[in-house]
Amino acid sequence: MNTHFKFCEDRLERITDWIQNHVTQGRLAGLSVQIARPNHIIYKQHCGLADREAGIKVDDQTLWRIYSMTKL
């Protein structure tokens, strides 16, 4: 299996712009995006706040609540 992947830095930077726009426009308080391949993190970016009231920024230690989106 080929484990060598090439990613265009310009296209990855578009992700940064996208997440920054969501925070700037108030759609999300904060978010984190990570793209990984086996044994290698290709891209990681945090933006915004994990806790608006306390002013705590999103970082590597932020815990996220994830709910099932498959139930009716």
PyMOL Python script that loads the backbone (N, CA, C, O; Angstrom):
from pymol import cmd

cmd.read_pdbstr("""\
ATOM      1  N   MET A   1       0.846  -1.191   0.000  1.00  0.00           N
ATOM      2  CA  MET A   1       0.000   0.000   0.000  1.00  0.00           C
ATOM      3  C   MET A   1       0.882   1.241   0.000  1.00  0.00           C
ATOM      4  O   MET A   1       1.857   1.316   0.748  1.00  0.00           O
ATOM      5  N   ASN A   2       0.542   2.202  -0.830  1.00  0.00           N
ATOM      6  CA  ASN A   2       1.314   3.435  -0.921  1.00  0.00           C
ATOM      7  C   ASN A   2       0.958   4.358   0.241  1.00  0.00           C
ATOM      8  O   ASN A   2      -0.201   4.744   0.396  1.00  0.00           O
ATOM      9  N   THR A   3       1.949   4.710   1.055  1.00  0.00           N
ATOM     10  CA  THR A   3       1.697   5.585   2.203  1.00  0.00           C
ATOM     11  C   THR A   3       2.245   6.979   1.975  1.00  0.00           C
ATOM     12  O   THR A   3       2.265   7.787   2.903  1.00  0.00           O
ATOM     13  N   HIS A   4       2.691   7.284   0.759  1.00  0.00           N
ATOM     14  CA  HIS A   4       3.219   8.610   0.449  1.00  0.00           C
ATOM     15  C   HIS A   4       2.122   9.424  -0.222  1.00  0.00           C
ATOM     16  O   HIS A   4       1.636   9.066  -1.295  1.00  0.00           O
ATOM     17  N   PHE A   5       1.740  10.511   0.416  1.00  0.00           N
ATOM     18  CA  PHE A   5       0.675  11.354  -0.094  1.00  0.00           C
ATOM     19  C   PHE A   5       1.221  12.760  -0.277  1.00  0.00           C
ATOM     20  O   PHE A   5       1.984  13.253   0.553  1.00  0.00           O
ATOM     21  N   LYS A   6       0.827  13.398  -1.362  1.00  0.00           N
ATOM     22  CA  LYS A   6       1.225  14.775  -1.600  1.00  0.00           C
ATOM     23  C   LYS A   6      -0.015  15.649  -1.505  1.00  0.00           C
ATOM     24  O   LYS A   6      -1.070  15.321  -2.047  1.00  0.00           O
ATOM     25  N   PHE A   7       0.131  16.755  -0.815  1.00  0.00           N
ATOM     26  CA  PHE A   7      -0.964  17.694  -0.659  1.00  0.00           C
ATOM     27  C   PHE A   7      -0.501  19.071  -1.083  1.00  0.00           C
ATOM     28  O   PHE A   7       0.628  19.472  -0.797  1.00  0.00           O
ATOM     29  N   CYS A   8      -1.359  19.782  -1.752  1.00  0.00           N
ATOM     30  CA  CYS A   8      -1.060  21.127  -2.217  1.00  0.00           C
ATOM     31  C   CYS A   8      -1.239  22.094  -1.043  1.00  0.00           C
ATOM     32  O   CYS A   8      -2.321  22.198  -0.466  1.00  0.00           O
ATOM     33  N   GLU A   9      -0.162  22.793  -0.704  1.00  0.00           N
ATOM     34  CA  GLU A   9      -0.208  23.737   0.424  1.00  0.00           C
ATOM     35  C   GLU A   9      -1.251  24.834   0.193  1.00  0.00           C
ATOM     36  O   GLU A   9      -1.920  25.255   1.136  1.00  0.00           O
ATOM     37  N   ASP A  10      -1.393  25.298  -1.045  1.00  0.00           N
ATOM     38  CA  ASP A  10      -2.378  26.345  -1.337  1.00  0.00           C
ATOM     39  C   ASP A  10      -3.797  25.870  -1.062  1.00  0.00           C
ATOM     40  O   ASP A  10      -4.623  26.633  -0.560  1.00  0.00           O
ATOM     41  N   ARG A  11      -4.080  24.625  -1.385  1.00  0.00           N
ATOM     42  CA  ARG A  11      -5.424  24.098  -1.151  1.00  0.00           C
ATOM     43  C   ARG A  11      -5.673  23.872   0.329  1.00  0.00           C
ATOM     44  O   ARG A  11      -6.787  24.087   0.808  1.00  0.00           O
ATOM     45  N   LEU A  12      -4.656  23.444   1.059  1.00  0.00           N
ATOM     46  CA  LEU A  12      -4.803  23.285   2.508  1.00  0.00           C
ATOM     47  C   LEU A  12      -5.047  24.642   3.158  1.00  0.00           C
ATOM     48  O   LEU A  12      -5.808  24.734   4.122  1.00  0.00           O
ATOM     49  N   GLU A  13      -4.421  25.688   2.651  1.00  0.00           N
ATOM     50  CA  GLU A  13      -4.611  27.033   3.195  1.00  0.00           C
ATOM     51  C   GLU A  13      -6.051  27.499   2.999  1.00  0.00           C
ATOM     52  O   GLU A  13      -6.541  28.317   3.777  1.00  0.00           O
ATOM     53  N   ARG A  14      -6.732  26.998   1.983  1.00  0.00           N
ATOM     54  CA  ARG A  14      -8.148  27.333   1.779  1.00  0.00           C
ATOM     55  C   ARG A  14      -8.988  26.828   2.947  1.00  0.00           C
ATOM     56  O   ARG A  14      -9.994  27.444   3.300  1.00  0.00           O
ATOM     57  N   ILE A  15      -8.583  25.712   3.549  1.00  0.00           N
ATOM     58  CA  ILE A  15      -9.290  25.199   4.723  1.00  0.00           C
ATOM     59  C   ILE A  15      -9.165  26.191   5.869  1.00  0.00           C
ATOM     60  O   ILE A  15     -10.139  26.470   6.567  1.00  0.00           O
ATOM     61  N   THR A  16      -7.958  26.722   6.059  1.00  0.00           N
ATOM     62  CA  THR A  16      -7.744  27.720   7.112  1.00  0.00           C
ATOM     63  C   THR A  16      -8.650  28.919   6.899  1.00  0.00           C
ATOM     64  O   THR A  16      -9.274  29.396   7.847  1.00  0.00           O
ATOM     65  N   ASP A  17      -8.731  29.409   5.681  1.00  0.00           N
ATOM     66  CA  ASP A  17      -9.612  30.540   5.373  1.00  0.00           C
ATOM     67  C   ASP A  17     -11.064  30.196   5.660  1.00  0.00           C
ATOM     68  O   ASP A  17     -11.806  31.018   6.199  1.00  0.00           O
ATOM     69  N   TRP A  18     -11.472  28.983   5.301  1.00  0.00           N
ATOM     70  CA  TRP A  18     -12.856  28.541   5.500  1.00  0.00           C
ATOM     71  C   TRP A  18     -13.218  28.507   6.979  1.00  0.00           C
ATOM     72  O   TRP A  18     -14.272  29.012   7.365  1.00  0.00           O
ATOM     73  N   ILE A  19     -12.362  27.920   7.814  1.00  0.00           N
ATOM     74  CA  ILE A  19     -12.693  27.829   9.235  1.00  0.00           C
ATOM     75  C   ILE A  19     -12.646  29.210   9.884  1.00  0.00           C
ATOM     76  O   ILE A  19     -13.458  29.514  10.758  1.00  0.00           O
ATOM     77  N   GLN A  20     -11.702  30.044   9.463  1.00  0.00           N
ATOM     78  CA  GLN A  20     -11.630  31.400  10.006  1.00  0.00           C
ATOM     79  C   GLN A  20     -12.895  32.183   9.670  1.00  0.00           C
ATOM     80  O   GLN A  20     -13.403  32.922  10.513  1.00  0.00           O
ATOM     81  N   ASN A  21     -13.404  32.034   8.464  1.00  0.00           N
ATOM     82  CA  ASN A  21     -14.642  32.722   8.067  1.00  0.00           C
ATOM     83  C   ASN A  21     -15.829  32.270   8.906  1.00  0.00           C
ATOM     84  O   ASN A  21     -16.664  33.099   9.269  1.00  0.00           O
ATOM     85  N   HIS A  22     -15.929  31.003   9.220  1.00  0.00           N
ATOM     86  CA  HIS A  22     -17.036  30.513  10.042  1.00  0.00           C
ATOM     87  C   HIS A  22     -17.006  31.146  11.431  1.00  0.00           C
ATOM     88  O   HIS A  22     -18.055  31.480  11.982  1.00  0.00           O
ATOM     89  N   VAL A  23     -15.831  31.309  11.991  1.00  0.00           N
ATOM     90  CA  VAL A  23     -15.712  31.933  13.317  1.00  0.00           C
ATOM     91  C   VAL A  23     -15.957  33.440  13.216  1.00  0.00           C
ATOM     92  O   VAL A  23     -16.700  34.001  14.021  1.00  0.00           O
ATOM     93  N   THR A  24     -15.348  34.083  12.254  1.00  0.00           N
ATOM     94  CA  THR A  24     -15.487  35.535  12.087  1.00  0.00           C
ATOM     95  C   THR A  24     -16.942  35.936  11.855  1.00  0.00           C
ATOM     96  O   THR A  24     -17.393  36.955  12.379  1.00  0.00           O
ATOM     97  N   GLN A  25     -17.676  35.149  11.078  1.00  0.00           N
ATOM     98  CA  GLN A  25     -19.065  35.466  10.763  1.00  0.00           C
ATOM     99  C   GLN A  25     -20.042  34.987  11.831  1.00  0.00           C
ATOM    100  O   GLN A  25     -21.249  35.190  11.701  1.00  0.00           O
ATOM    101  N   GLY A  26     -19.531  34.352  12.888  1.00  0.00           N
ATOM    102  CA  GLY A  26     -20.372  33.950  14.006  1.00  0.00           C
ATOM    103  C   GLY A  26     -21.144  32.665  13.803  1.00  0.00           C
ATOM    104  O   GLY A  26     -22.019  32.353  14.611  1.00  0.00           O
ATOM    105  N   ARG A  27     -20.859  31.908  12.761  1.00  0.00           N
ATOM    106  CA  ARG A  27     -21.550  30.632  12.546  1.00  0.00           C
ATOM    107  C   ARG A  27     -21.147  29.599  13.590  1.00  0.00           C
ATOM    108  O   ARG A  27     -21.960  28.777  14.013  1.00  0.00           O
ATOM    109  N   LEU A  28     -19.882  29.651  13.998  1.00  0.00           N
ATOM    110  CA  LEU A  28     -19.357  28.737  15.011  1.00  0.00           C
ATOM    111  C   LEU A  28     -18.505  29.522  15.988  1.00  0.00           C
ATOM    112  O   LEU A  28     -17.818  30.471  15.609  1.00  0.00           O
ATOM    113  N   ALA A  29     -18.555  29.120  17.250  1.00  0.00           N
ATOM    114  CA  ALA A  29     -17.707  29.775  18.252  1.00  0.00           C
ATOM    115  C   ALA A  29     -16.257  29.355  18.060  1.00  0.00           C
ATOM    116  O   ALA A  29     -15.344  30.164  18.227  1.00  0.00           O
ATOM    117  N   GLY A  30     -16.045  28.101  17.712  1.00  0.00           N
ATOM    118  CA  GLY A  30     -14.701  27.594  17.506  1.00  0.00           C
ATOM    119  C   GLY A  30     -14.744  26.234  16.854  1.00  0.00           C
ATOM    120  O   GLY A  30     -15.753  25.532  16.914  1.00  0.00           O
ATOM    121  N   LEU A  31     -13.654  25.871  16.237  1.00  0.00           N
ATOM    122  CA  LEU A  31     -13.568  24.562  15.627  1.00  0.00           C
ATOM    123  C   LEU A  31     -12.110  24.164  15.443  1.00  0.00           C
ATOM    124  O   LEU A  31     -11.193  24.979  15.545  1.00  0.00           O
ATOM    125  N   SER A  32     -11.937  22.881  15.167  1.00  0.00           N
ATOM    126  CA  SER A  32     -10.609  22.321  14.970  1.00  0.00           C
ATOM    127  C   SER A  32     -10.691  21.352  13.805  1.00  0.00           C
ATOM    128  O   SER A  32     -11.631  20.563  13.711  1.00  0.00           O
ATOM    129  N   VAL A  33      -9.704  21.413  12.915  1.00  0.00           N
ATOM    130  CA  VAL A  33      -9.663  20.524  11.764  1.00  0.00           C
ATOM    131  C   VAL A  33      -8.305  19.834  11.751  1.00  0.00           C
ATOM    132  O   VAL A  33      -7.264  20.461  11.948  1.00  0.00           O
ATOM    133  N   GLN A  34      -8.346  18.528  11.515  1.00  0.00           N
ATOM    134  CA  GLN A  34      -7.104  17.775  11.382  1.00  0.00           C
ATOM    135  C   GLN A  34      -7.257  16.782  10.238  1.00  0.00           C
ATOM    136  O   GLN A  34      -8.262  16.077  10.140  1.00  0.00           O
ATOM    137  N   ILE A  35      -6.252  16.737   9.381  1.00  0.00           N
ATOM    138  CA  ILE A  35      -6.202  15.764   8.294  1.00  0.00           C
ATOM    139  C   ILE A  35      -4.972  14.914   8.546  1.00  0.00           C
ATOM    140  O   ILE A  35      -3.865  15.429   8.700  1.00  0.00           O
ATOM    141  N   ALA A  36      -5.179  13.604   8.586  1.00  0.00           N
ATOM    142  CA  ALA A  36      -4.065  12.708   8.901  1.00  0.00           C
ATOM    143  C   ALA A  36      -4.045  11.525   7.941  1.00  0.00           C
ATOM    144  O   ALA A  36      -5.066  11.096   7.404  1.00  0.00           O
ATOM    145  N   ARG A  37      -2.864  11.039   7.760  1.00  0.00           N
ATOM    146  CA  ARG A  37      -2.613   9.806   7.030  1.00  0.00           C
ATOM    147  C   ARG A  37      -1.855   8.904   7.980  1.00  0.00           C
ATOM    148  O   ARG A  37      -1.376   9.374   9.012  1.00  0.00           O
ATOM    149  N   PRO A  38      -1.732   7.638   7.670  1.00  0.00           N
ATOM    150  CA  PRO A  38      -1.058   6.736   8.608  1.00  0.00           C
ATOM    151  C   PRO A  38       0.287   7.298   9.096  1.00  0.00           C
ATOM    152  O   PRO A  38       1.205   7.555   8.316  1.00  0.00           O
ATOM    153  N   ASN A  39       0.355   7.472  10.401  1.00  0.00           N
ATOM    154  CA  ASN A  39       1.571   7.929  11.076  1.00  0.00           C
ATOM    155  C   ASN A  39       2.026   9.333  10.704  1.00  0.00           C
ATOM    156  O   ASN A  39       3.190   9.675  10.910  1.00  0.00           O
ATOM    157  N   HIS A  40       1.126  10.153  10.160  1.00  0.00           N
ATOM    158  CA  HIS A  40       1.539  11.491   9.747  1.00  0.00           C
ATOM    159  C   HIS A  40       0.355  12.455   9.754  1.00  0.00           C
ATOM    160  O   HIS A  40      -0.673  12.178   9.136  1.00  0.00           O
ATOM    161  N   ILE A  41       0.491  13.567  10.439  1.00  0.00           N
ATOM    162  CA  ILE A  41      -0.533  14.615  10.408  1.00  0.00           C
ATOM    163  C   ILE A  41      -0.179  15.546   9.259  1.00  0.00           C
ATOM    164  O   ILE A  41       0.904  16.131   9.227  1.00  0.00           O
ATOM    165  N   ILE A  42      -1.108  15.674   8.318  1.00  0.00           N
ATOM    166  CA  ILE A  42      -0.902  16.492   7.128  1.00  0.00           C
ATOM    167  C   ILE A  42      -1.238  17.953   7.417  1.00  0.00           C
ATOM    168  O   ILE A  42      -0.541  18.863   6.969  1.00  0.00           O
ATOM    169  N   TYR A  43      -2.318  18.164   8.175  1.00  0.00           N
ATOM    170  CA  TYR A  43      -2.820  19.510   8.410  1.00  0.00           C
ATOM    171  C   TYR A  43      -3.518  19.546   9.750  1.00  0.00           C
ATOM    172  O   TYR A  43      -4.271  18.631  10.085  1.00  0.00           O
ATOM    173  N   LYS A  44      -3.273  20.611  10.536  1.00  0.00           N
ATOM    174  CA  LYS A  44      -3.985  20.787  11.802  1.00  0.00           C
ATOM    175  C   LYS A  44      -4.125  22.276  12.055  1.00  0.00           C
ATOM    176  O   LYS A  44      -3.152  23.026  11.987  1.00  0.00           O
ATOM    177  N   GLN A  45      -5.352  22.696  12.349  1.00  0.00           N
ATOM    178  CA  GLN A  45      -5.606  24.112  12.605  1.00  0.00           C
ATOM    179  C   GLN A  45      -6.741  24.254  13.613  1.00  0.00           C
ATOM    180  O   GLN A  45      -7.739  23.537  13.537  1.00  0.00           O
ATOM    181  N   HIS A  46      -6.586  25.176  14.552  1.00  0.00           N
ATOM    182  CA  HIS A  46      -7.625  25.510  15.519  1.00  0.00           C
ATOM    183  C   HIS A  46      -8.029  26.957  15.308  1.00  0.00           C
ATOM    184  O   HIS A  46      -7.224  27.786  14.883  1.00  0.00           O
ATOM    185  N   CYS A  47      -9.283  27.248  15.608  1.00  0.00           N
ATOM    186  CA  CYS A  47      -9.751  28.612  15.451  1.00  0.00           C
ATOM    187  C   CYS A  47     -10.898  28.870  16.409  1.00  0.00           C
ATOM    188  O   CYS A  47     -11.749  28.003  16.609  1.00  0.00           O
ATOM    189  N   GLY A  48     -10.929  30.040  16.994  1.00  0.00           N
ATOM    190  CA  GLY A  48     -12.051  30.457  17.823  1.00  0.00           C
ATOM    191  C   GLY A  48     -11.962  29.996  19.261  1.00  0.00           C
ATOM    192  O   GLY A  48     -10.890  29.675  19.775  1.00  0.00           O
ATOM    193  N   LEU A  49     -13.132  29.975  19.900  1.00  0.00           N
ATOM    194  CA  LEU A  49     -13.223  29.708  21.328  1.00  0.00           C
ATOM    195  C   LEU A  49     -13.889  28.370  21.637  1.00  0.00           C
ATOM    196  O   LEU A  49     -14.887  27.994  21.021  1.00  0.00           O
ATOM    197  N   ALA A  50     -13.316  27.667  22.602  1.00  0.00           N
ATOM    198  CA  ALA A  50     -13.928  26.444  23.116  1.00  0.00           C
ATOM    199  C   ALA A  50     -15.012  26.798  24.128  1.00  0.00           C
ATOM    200  O   ALA A  50     -15.994  26.071  24.276  1.00  0.00           O
ATOM    201  N   ASP A  51     -14.829  27.917  24.823  1.00  0.00           N
ATOM    202  CA  ASP A  51     -15.792  28.393  25.823  1.00  0.00           C
ATOM    203  C   ASP A  51     -15.905  29.905  25.683  1.00  0.00           C
ATOM    204  O   ASP A  51     -15.007  30.641  26.092  1.00  0.00           O
ATOM    205  N   ARG A  52     -17.021  30.372  25.098  1.00  0.00           N
ATOM    206  CA  ARG A  52     -17.214  31.810  24.884  1.00  0.00           C
ATOM    207  C   ARG A  52     -17.218  32.594  26.179  1.00  0.00           C
ATOM    208  O   ARG A  52     -16.557  33.627  26.297  1.00  0.00           O
ATOM    209  N   GLU A  53     -17.972  32.093  27.156  1.00  0.00           N
ATOM    210  CA  GLU A  53     -18.131  32.828  28.409  1.00  0.00           C
ATOM    211  C   GLU A  53     -16.802  33.002  29.148  1.00  0.00           C
ATOM    212  O   GLU A  53     -16.543  34.061  29.720  1.00  0.00           O
ATOM    213  N   ALA A  54     -15.972  31.976  29.137  1.00  0.00           N
ATOM    214  CA  ALA A  54     -14.685  32.035  29.842  1.00  0.00           C
ATOM    215  C   ALA A  54     -13.559  32.553  28.949  1.00  0.00           C
ATOM    216  O   ALA A  54     -12.457  32.816  29.431  1.00  0.00           O
ATOM    217  N   GLY A  55     -13.832  32.701  27.647  1.00  0.00           N
ATOM    218  CA  GLY A  55     -12.815  33.190  26.726  1.00  0.00           C
ATOM    219  C   GLY A  55     -11.688  32.201  26.481  1.00  0.00           C
ATOM    220  O   GLY A  55     -10.566  32.604  26.173  1.00  0.00           O
ATOM    221  N   ILE A  56     -11.974  30.907  26.616  1.00  0.00           N
ATOM    222  CA  ILE A  56     -10.948  29.871  26.424  1.00  0.00           C
ATOM    223  C   ILE A  56     -10.872  29.496  24.948  1.00  0.00           C
ATOM    224  O   ILE A  56     -11.874  29.133  24.332  1.00  0.00           O
ATOM    225  N   LYS A  57      -9.670  29.591  24.394  1.00  0.00           N
ATOM    226  CA  LYS A  57      -9.471  29.282  22.981  1.00  0.00           C
ATOM    227  C   LYS A  57      -9.426  27.778  22.726  1.00  0.00           C
ATOM    228  O   LYS A  57      -9.083  26.986  23.604  1.00  0.00           O
ATOM    229  N   VAL A  58      -9.783  27.410  21.498  1.00  0.00           N
ATOM    230  CA  VAL A  58      -9.666  26.014  21.060  1.00  0.00           C
ATOM    231  C   VAL A  58      -8.183  25.666  20.969  1.00  0.00           C
ATOM    232  O   VAL A  58      -7.386  26.447  20.448  1.00  0.00           O
ATOM    233  N   ASP A  59      -7.819  24.495  21.478  1.00  0.00           N
ATOM    234  CA  ASP A  59      -6.441  24.012  21.370  1.00  0.00           C
ATOM    235  C   ASP A  59      -6.434  22.492  21.279  1.00  0.00           C
ATOM    236  O   ASP A  59      -7.488  21.871  21.148  1.00  0.00           O
ATOM    237  N   ASP A  60      -5.256  21.897  21.349  1.00  0.00           N
ATOM    238  CA  ASP A  60      -5.146  20.439  21.237  1.00  0.00           C
ATOM    239  C   ASP A  60      -5.843  19.693  22.365  1.00  0.00           C
ATOM    240  O   ASP A  60      -6.172  18.517  22.206  1.00  0.00           O
ATOM    241  N   GLN A  61      -6.075  20.341  23.491  1.00  0.00           N
ATOM    242  CA  GLN A  61      -6.690  19.694  24.646  1.00  0.00           C
ATOM    243  C   GLN A  61      -8.207  19.883  24.716  1.00  0.00           C
ATOM    244  O   GLN A  61      -8.845  19.378  25.640  1.00  0.00           O
ATOM    245  N   THR A  62      -8.790  20.596  23.760  1.00  0.00           N
ATOM    246  CA  THR A  62     -10.233  20.851  23.759  1.00  0.00           C
ATOM    247  C   THR A  62     -11.000  19.540  23.608  1.00  0.00           C
ATOM    248  O   THR A  62     -10.698  18.728  22.734  1.00  0.00           O
ATOM    249  N   LEU A  63     -11.992  19.347  24.468  1.00  0.00           N
ATOM    250  CA  LEU A  63     -12.878  18.187  24.381  1.00  0.00           C
ATOM    251  C   LEU A  63     -14.134  18.596  23.623  1.00  0.00           C
ATOM    252  O   LEU A  63     -14.699  19.659  23.881  1.00  0.00           O
ATOM    253  N   TRP A  64     -14.567  17.763  22.699  1.00  0.00           N
ATOM    254  CA  TRP A  64     -15.729  18.063  21.863  1.00  0.00           C
ATOM    255  C   TRP A  64     -16.848  17.076  22.172  1.00  0.00           C
ATOM    256  O   TRP A  64     -16.610  15.879  22.336  1.00  0.00           O
ATOM    257  N   ARG A  65     -18.050  17.586  22.247  1.00  0.00           N
ATOM    258  CA  ARG A  65     -19.231  16.737  22.359  1.00  0.00           C
ATOM    259  C   ARG A  65     -19.681  16.406  20.958  1.00  0.00           C
ATOM    260  O   ARG A  65     -19.941  17.299  20.152  1.00  0.00           O
ATOM    261  N   ILE A  66     -19.771  15.138  20.670  1.00  0.00           N
ATOM    262  CA  ILE A  66     -20.201  14.688  19.349  1.00  0.00           C
ATOM    263  C   ILE A  66     -21.453  13.842  19.536  1.00  0.00           C
ATOM    264  O   ILE A  66     -21.446  12.857  20.275  1.00  0.00           O
ATOM    265  N   TYR A  67     -22.513  14.233  18.867  1.00  0.00           N
ATOM    266  CA  TYR A  67     -23.790  13.544  18.981  1.00  0.00           C
ATOM    267  C   TYR A  67     -24.065  12.750  17.719  1.00  0.00           C
ATOM    268  O   TYR A  67     -23.610  13.113  16.635  1.00  0.00           O
ATOM    269  N   SER A  68     -24.807  11.672  17.863  1.00  0.00           N
ATOM    270  CA  SER A  68     -25.178  10.871  16.711  1.00  0.00           C
ATOM    271  C   SER A  68     -26.082  11.688  15.791  1.00  0.00           C
ATOM    272  O   SER A  68     -27.030  12.331  16.241  1.00  0.00           O
ATOM    273  N   MET A  69     -25.780  11.651  14.525  1.00  0.00           N
ATOM    274  CA  MET A  69     -26.595  12.367  13.539  1.00  0.00           C
ATOM    275  C   MET A  69     -27.319  11.380  12.639  1.00  0.00           C
ATOM    276  O   MET A  69     -27.812  11.753  11.575  1.00  0.00           O
ATOM    277  N   THR A  70     -27.385  10.111  13.063  1.00  0.00           N
ATOM    278  CA  THR A  70     -28.021   9.101  12.227  1.00  0.00           C
ATOM    279  C   THR A  70     -29.401   8.697  12.707  1.00  0.00           C
ATOM    280  O   THR A  70     -30.112   7.968  12.015  1.00  0.00           O
ATOM    281  N   LYS A  71     -29.791   9.170  13.897  1.00  0.00           N
ATOM    282  CA  LYS A  71     -31.099   8.796  14.438  1.00  0.00           C
ATOM    283  C   LYS A  71     -32.155   9.817  14.033  1.00  0.00           C
ATOM    284  O   LYS A  71     -31.858  10.995  13.837  1.00  0.00           O
ATOM    285  N   LEU A  72     -33.364   9.354  13.915  1.00  0.00           N
ATOM    286  CA  LEU A  72     -34.465  10.254  13.553  1.00  0.00           C
ATOM    287  C   LEU A  72     -35.022  10.956  14.748  1.00  0.00           C
ATOM    288  O   LEU A  72     -35.954  11.750  14.620  1.00  0.00           O
TER     289      LEU A  72
END
""", "prot")
cmd.dss("prot")
cmd.show_as("cartoon", "prot")
cmd.util.cbc("prot")
cmd.orient("prot")
